[in-house]
Amino acid sequence: MLAMFAGVLPLLSLHSPMAELEDCATNRFHRGRAVRLAGLWLVSMALFLSVSAVEIEGRVLEIMAVALPGWTGLGLLSGRLLGWRQSWGLPAVALCALTYWGAGGVDDTHLWWDFTIQPARAHPMGLAVSLALLSLGLGAYVLTPWRLRLLSKWR
């Protein structure tokens, strides 16, 4: 759950009161915004994992590191759909669903899609789900309104 905050926090920096003007900005602006977002995400990840490493054992730290890209991907999807101010919405709903349905069975196994509890070495499917969510989120981030207009002109 703590990894969700570190994964979504940098996305809140994308909100701006001048969103309509930024939608029609140049490629240079969008590249700069993407570089700033990537830098903030890397700093957020590094700070979160280094502070967590003080008290948390390595196995749990690995699980948190695996979950970070998934939370960021969900935040990017939510930000594109609901607006950047609400980029926490879809991760919060996913957290509720994962908490309710992601619990293990009788033998303490976890569902394959629960990327928040599975270490990468023992269950590579959790890492694959996390990276797939990040890919979906990055795809949603790249499909800005002005790019969608360009794609529709080419058809």
MODELLER restraints for C-alpha pairs under 7 A, 6 or more apart:
rsr = mdl.restraints
at = mdl.atoms
rsr.add(forms.Gaussian(group=physical.xy_distance, feature=features.Distance(at['CA:3:A'], at['CA:64:A']), mean=5.84, stdev=0.5))
rsr.add(forms.Gaussian(group=physical.xy_distance, feature=features.Distance(at['CA:3:A'], at['CA:67:A']), mean=6.69, stdev=0.5))
rsr.add(forms.Gaussian(group=physical.xy_distance, feature=features.Distance(at['CA:3:A'], at['CA:68:A']), mean=5.68, stdev=0.5))
rsr.add(forms.Gaussian(group=physical.xy_distance, feature=features.Distance(at['CA:4:A'], at['CA:68:A']), mean=6.65, stdev=0.5))
rsr.add(forms.Gaussian(group=physical.xy_distance, feature=features.Distance(at['CA:4:A'], at['CA:71:A']), mean=5.34, stdev=0.5))
rsr.add(forms.Gaussian(group=physical.xy_distance, feature=features.Distance(at['CA:6:A'], at['CA:44:A']), mean=5.87, stdev=0.5))
rsr.add(forms.Gaussian(group=physical.xy_distance, feature=features.Distance(at['CA:6:A'], at['CA:45:A']), mean=6.29, stdev=0.5))
rsr.add(forms.Gaussian(group=physical.xy_distance, feature=features.Distance(at['CA:6:A'], at['CA:48:A']), mean=6.44, stdev=0.5))
rsr.add(forms.Gaussian(group=physical.xy_distance, feature=features.Distance(at['CA:7:A'], at['CA:68:A']), mean=5.34, stdev=0.5))
rsr.add(forms.Gaussian(group=physical.xy_distance, feature=features.Distance(at['CA:7:A'], at['CA:69:A']), mean=6.91, stdev=0.5))
rsr.add(forms.Gaussian(group=physical.xy_distance, feature=features.Distance(at['CA:7:A'], at['CA:71:A']), mean=5.42, stdev=0.5))
rsr.add(forms.Gaussian(group=physical.xy_distance, feature=features.Distance(at['CA:7:A'], at['CA:72:A']), mean=4.66, stdev=0.5))
rsr.add(forms.Gaussian(group=physical.xy_distance, feature=features.Distance(at['CA:8:A'], at['CA:71:A']), mean=6.59, stdev=0.5))
rsr.add(forms.Gaussian(group=physical.xy_distance, feature=features.Distance(at['CA:8:A'], at['CA:72:A']), mean=5.50, stdev=0.5))
rsr.add(forms.Gaussian(group=physical.xy_distance, feature=features.Distance(at['CA:8:A'], at['CA:75:A']), mean=5.61, stdev=0.5))
rsr.add(forms.Gaussian(group=physical.xy_distance, feature=features.Distance(at['CA:8:A'], at['CA:87:A']), mean=6.99, stdev=0.5))
rsr.add(forms.Gaussian(group=physical.xy_distance, feature=features.Distance(at['CA:8:A'], at['CA:88:A']), mean=6.25, stdev=0.5))
rsr.add(forms.Gaussian(group=physical.xy_distance, feature=features.Distance(at['CA:10:A'], at['CA:37:A']), mean=6.54, stdev=0.5))
rsr.add(forms.Gaussian(group=physical.xy_distance, feature=features.Distance(at['CA:10:A'], at['CA:40:A']), mean=5.67, stdev=0.5))
rsr.add(forms.Gaussian(group=physical.xy_distance, feature=features.Distance(at['CA:10:A'], at['CA:41:A']), mean=5.59, stdev=0.5))
rsr.add(forms.Gaussian(group=physical.xy_distance, feature=features.Distance(at['CA:11:A'], at['CA:84:A']), mean=6.88, stdev=0.5))
rsr.add(forms.Gaussian(group=physical.xy_distance, feature=features.Distance(at['CA:11:A'], at['CA:87:A']), mean=6.65, stdev=0.5))
rsr.add(forms.Gaussian(group=physical.xy_distance, feature=features.Distance(at['CA:12:A'], at['CA:84:A']), mean=6.03, stdev=0.5))
rsr.add(forms.Gaussian(group=physical.xy_distance, feature=features.Distance(at['CA:12:A'], at['CA:85:A']), mean=5.86, stdev=0.5))
rsr.add(forms.Gaussian(group=physical.xy_distance, feature=features.Distance(at['CA:12:A'], at['CA:87:A']), mean=6.67, stdev=0.5))
rsr.add(forms.Gaussian(group=physical.xy_distance, feature=features.Distance(at['CA:14:A'], at['CA:84:A']), mean=5.87, stdev=0.5))
rsr.add(forms.Gaussian(group=physical.xy_distance, feature=features.Distance(at['CA:15:A'], at['CA:84:A']), mean=4.90, stdev=0.5))
rsr.add(forms.Gaussian(group=physical.xy_distance, feature=features.Distance(at['CA:15:A'], at['CA:85:A']), mean=5.47, stdev=0.5))
rsr.add(forms.Gaussian(group=physical.xy_distance, feature=features.Distance(at['CA:23:A'], at['CA:145:A']), mean=6.54, stdev=0.5))
rsr.add(forms.Gaussian(group=physical.xy_distance, feature=features.Distance(at['CA:23:A'], at['CA:146:A']), mean=6.41, stdev=0.5))
rsr.add(forms.Gaussian(group=physical.xy_distance, feature=features.Distance(at['CA:24:A'], at['CA:146:A']), mean=6.25, stdev=0.5))
rsr.add(forms.Gaussian(group=physical.xy_distance, feature=features.Distance(at['CA:53:A'], at['CA:61:A']), mean=6.73, stdev=0.5))
rsr.add(forms.Gaussian(group=physical.xy_distance, feature=features.Distance(at['CA:62:A'], at['CA:119:A']), mean=6.16, stdev=0.5))
rsr.add(forms.Gaussian(group=physical.xy_distance, feature=features.Distance(at['CA:63:A'], at['CA:116:A']), mean=6.61, stdev=0.5))
rsr.add(forms.Gaussian(group=physical.xy_distance, feature=features.Distance(at['CA:63:A'], at['CA:117:A']), mean=6.03, stdev=0.5))
rsr.add(forms.Gaussian(group=physical.xy_distance, feature=features.Distance(at['CA:63:A'], at['CA:118:A']), mean=5.97, stdev=0.5))
rsr.add(forms.Gaussian(group=physical.xy_distance, feature=features.Distance(at['CA:63:A'], at['CA:119:A']), mean=4.84, stdev=0.5))
rsr.add(forms.Gaussian(group=physical.xy_distance, feature=features.Distance(at['CA:64:A'], at['CA:116:A']), mean=6.99, stdev=0.5))
rsr.add(forms.Gaussian(group=physical.xy_distance, feature=features.Distance(at['CA:66:A'], at['CA:120:A']), mean=6.72, stdev=0.5))
rsr.add(forms.Gaussian(group=physical.xy_distance, feature=features.Distance(at['CA:66:A'], at['CA:127:A']), mean=5.78, stdev=0.5))
rsr.add(forms.Gaussian(group=physical.xy_distance, feature=features.Distance(at['CA:66:A'], at['CA:130:A']), mean=6.81, stdev=0.5))
rsr.add(forms.Gaussian(group=physical.xy_distance, feature=features.Distance(at['CA:67:A'], at['CA:115:A']), mean=5.82, stdev=0.5))
rsr.add(forms.Gaussian(group=physical.xy_distance, feature=features.Distance(at['CA:67:A'], at['CA:116:A']), mean=5.04, stdev=0.5))
rsr.add(forms.Gaussian(group=physical.xy_distance, feature=features.Distance(at['CA:67:A'], at['CA:130:A']), mean=6.15, stdev=0.5))
rsr.add(forms.Gaussian(group=physical.xy_distance, feature=features.Distance(at['CA:69:A'], at['CA:130:A']), mean=5.71, stdev=0.5))
rsr.add(forms.Gaussian(group=physical.xy_distance, feature=features.Distance(at['CA:69:A'], at['CA:131:A']), mean=6.12, stdev=0.5))
rsr.add(forms.Gaussian(group=physical.xy_distance, feature=features.Distance(at['CA:69:A'], at['CA:134:A']), mean=5.43, stdev=0.5))
rsr.add(forms.Gaussian(group=physical.xy_distance, feature=features.Distance(at['CA:70:A'], at['CA:130:A']), mean=3.96, stdev=0.5))
rsr.add(forms.Gaussian(group=physical.xy_distance, feature=features.Distance(at['CA:70:A'], at['CA:131:A']), mean=6.17, stdev=0.5))
rsr.add(forms.Gaussian(group=physical.xy_distance, feature=features.Distance(at['CA:70:A'], at['CA:133:A']), mean=5.09, stdev=0.5))
rsr.add(forms.Gaussian(group=physical.xy_distance, feature=features.Distance(at['CA:70:A'], at['CA:134:A']), mean=5.39, stdev=0.5))
rsr.add(forms.Gaussian(group=physical.xy_distance, feature=features.Distance(at['CA:71:A'], at['CA:91:A']), mean=6.21, stdev=0.5))
rsr.add(forms.Gaussian(group=physical.xy_distance, feature=features.Distance(at['CA:72:A'], at['CA:134:A']), mean=6.27, stdev=0.5))
rsr.add(forms.Gaussian(group=physical.xy_distance, feature=features.Distance(at['CA:73:A'], at['CA:133:A']), mean=4.85, stdev=0.5))
rsr.add(forms.Gaussian(group=physical.xy_distance, feature=features.Distance(at['CA:73:A'], at['CA:134:A']), mean=3.72, stdev=0.5))
rsr.add(forms.Gaussian(group=physical.xy_distance, feature=features.Distance(at['CA:73:A'], at['CA:135:A']), mean=6.75, stdev=0.5))
rsr.add(forms.Gaussian(group=physical.xy_distance, feature=features.Distance(at['CA:73:A'], at['CA:136:A']), mean=6.41, stdev=0.5))
rsr.add(forms.Gaussian(group=physical.xy_distance, feature=features.Distance(at['CA:73:A'], at['CA:137:A']), mean=4.11, stdev=0.5))
rsr.add(forms.Gaussian(group=physical.xy_distance, feature=features.Distance(at['CA:73:A'], at['CA:138:A']), mean=6.70, stdev=0.5))
rsr.add(forms.Gaussian(group=physical.xy_distance, feature=features.Distance(at['CA:74:A'], at['CA:90:A']), mean=6.13, stdev=0.5))
rsr.add(forms.Gaussian(group=physical.xy_distance, feature=features.Distance(at['CA:74:A'], at['CA:91:A']), mean=5.58, stdev=0.5))
rsr.add(forms.Gaussian(group=physical.xy_distance, feature=features.Distance(at['CA:74:A'], at['CA:133:A']), mean=6.28, stdev=0.5))
rsr.add(forms.Gaussian(group=physical.xy_distance, feature=features.Distance(at['CA:74:A'], at['CA:137:A']), mean=6.13, stdev=0.5))
rsr.add(forms.Gaussian(group=physical.xy_distance, feature=features.Distance(at['CA:75:A'], at['CA:87:A']), mean=4.84, stdev=0.5))
rsr.add(forms.Gaussian(group=physical.xy_distance, feature=features.Distance(at['CA:75:A'], at['CA:88:A']), mean=5.76, stdev=0.5))
rsr.add(forms.Gaussian(group=physical.xy_distance, feature=features.Distance(at['CA:75:A'], at['CA:90:A']), mean=6.46, stdev=0.5))
rsr.add(forms.Gaussian(group=physical.xy_distance, feature=features.Distance(at['CA:75:A'], at['CA:91:A']), mean=5.98, stdev=0.5))
rsr.add(forms.Gaussian(group=physical.xy_distance, feature=features.Distance(at['CA:76:A'], at['CA:87:A']), mean=6.51, stdev=0.5))
rsr.add(forms.Gaussian(group=physical.xy_distance, feature=features.Distance(at['CA:76:A'], at['CA:137:A']), mean=4.67, stdev=0.5))
rsr.add(forms.Gaussian(group=physical.xy_distance, feature=features.Distance(at['CA:76:A'], at['CA:138:A']), mean=6.75, stdev=0.5))
rsr.add(forms.Gaussian(group=physical.xy_distance, feature=features.Distance(at['CA:76:A'], at['CA:140:A']), mean=6.85, stdev=0.5))
rsr.add(forms.Gaussian(group=physical.xy_distance, feature=features.Distance(at['CA:76:A'], at['CA:141:A']), mean=6.24, stdev=0.5))
rsr.add(forms.Gaussian(group=physical.xy_distance, feature=features.Distance(at['CA:77:A'], at['CA:137:A']), mean=4.82, stdev=0.5))
rsr.add(forms.Gaussian(group=physical.xy_distance, feature=features.Distance(at['CA:77:A'], at['CA:140:A']), mean=5.89, stdev=0.5))
rsr.add(forms.Gaussian(group=physical.xy_distance, feature=features.Distance(at['CA:78:A'], at['CA:86:A']), mean=6.83, stdev=0.5))
rsr.add(forms.Gaussian(group=physical.xy_distance, feature=features.Distance(at['CA:78:A'], at['CA:87:A']), mean=4.80, stdev=0.5))
rsr.add(forms.Gaussian(group=physical.xy_distance, feature=features.Distance(at['CA:78:A'], at['CA:88:A']), mean=6.92, stdev=0.5))
rsr.add(forms.Gaussian(group=physical.xy_distance, feature=features.Distance(at['CA:78:A'], at['CA:89:A']), mean=6.26, stdev=0.5))
rsr.add(forms.Gaussian(group=physical.xy_distance, feature=features.Distance(at['CA:78:A'], at['CA:90:A']), mean=5.25, stdev=0.5))
rsr.add(forms.Gaussian(group=physical.xy_distance, feature=features.Distance(at['CA:79:A'], at['CA:86:A']), mean=5.96, stdev=0.5))
rsr.add(forms.Gaussian(group=physical.xy_distance, feature=features.Distance(at['CA:79:A'], at['CA:87:A']), mean=4.02, stdev=0.5))
rsr.add(forms.Gaussian(group=physical.xy_distance, feature=features.Distance(at['CA:80:A'], at['CA:140:A']), mean=6.32, stdev=0.5))
rsr.add(forms.Gaussian(group=physical.xy_distance, feature=features.Distance(at['CA:80:A'], at['CA:141:A']), mean=6.44, stdev=0.5))
rsr.add(forms.Gaussian(group=physical.xy_distance, feature=features.Distance(at['CA:98:A'], at['CA:114:A']), mean=6.57, stdev=0.5))
rsr.add(forms.Gaussian(group=physical.xy_distance, feature=features.Distance(at['CA:102:A'], at['CA:110:A']), mean=6.40, stdev=0.5))
rsr.add(forms.Gaussian(group=physical.xy_distance, feature=features.Distance(at['CA:102:A'], at['CA:111:A']), mean=6.03, stdev=0.5))
rsr.add(forms.Gaussian(group=physical.xy_distance, feature=features.Distance(at['CA:102:A'], at['CA:114:A']), mean=5.88, stdev=0.5))
rsr.add(forms.Gaussian(group=physical.xy_distance, feature=features.Distance(at['CA:103:A'], at['CA:110:A']), mean=6.27, stdev=0.5))
rsr.add(forms.Gaussian(group=physical.xy_distance, feature=features.Distance(at['CA:104:A'], at['CA:110:A']), mean=4.44, stdev=0.5))
rsr.add(forms.Gaussian(group=physical.xy_distance, feature=features.Distance(at['CA:104:A'], at['CA:111:A']), mean=6.94, stdev=0.5))
rsr.add(forms.Gaussian(group=physical.xy_distance, feature=features.Distance(at['CA:112:A'], at['CA:125:A']), mean=6.28, stdev=0.5))
rsr.add(forms.Gaussian(group=physical.xy_distance, feature=features.Distance(at['CA:112:A'], at['CA:126:A']), mean=6.46, stdev=0.5))
rsr.add(forms.Gaussian(group=physical.xy_distance, feature=features.Distance(at['CA:113:A'], at['CA:126:A']), mean=6.20, stdev=0.5))
rsr.add(forms.Gaussian(group=physical.xy_distance, feature=features.Distance(at['CA:113:A'], at['CA:129:A']), mean=6.36, stdev=0.5))
rsr.add(forms.Gaussian(group=physical.xy_distance, feature=features.Distance(at['CA:114:A'], at['CA:126:A']), mean=6.22, stdev=0.5))
rsr.add(forms.Gaussian(group=physical.xy_distance, feature=features.Distance(at['CA:115:A'], at['CA:126:A']), mean=4.18, stdev=0.5))
rsr.add(forms.Gaussian(group=physical.xy_distance, feature=features.Distance(at['CA:115:A'], at['CA:127:A']), mean=6.43, stdev=0.5))
rsr.add(forms.Gaussian(group=physical.xy_distance, feature=features.Distance(at['CA:115:A'], at['CA:129:A']), mean=6.22, stdev=0.5))
rsr.add(forms.Gaussian(group=physical.xy_distance, feature=features.Distance(at['CA:115:A'], at['CA:130:A']), mean=5.84, stdev=0.5))
rsr.add(forms.Gaussian(group=physical.xy_distance, feature=features.Distance(at['CA:118:A'], at['CA:126:A']), mean=5.78, stdev=0.5))
rsr.add(forms.Gaussian(group=physical.xy_distance, feature=features.Distance(at['CA:120:A'], at['CA:126:A']), mean=6.72, stdev=0.5))
rsr.add(forms.Gaussian(group=physical.xy_distance, feature=features.Distance(at['CA:120:A'], at['CA:127:A']), mean=5.67, stdev=0.5))
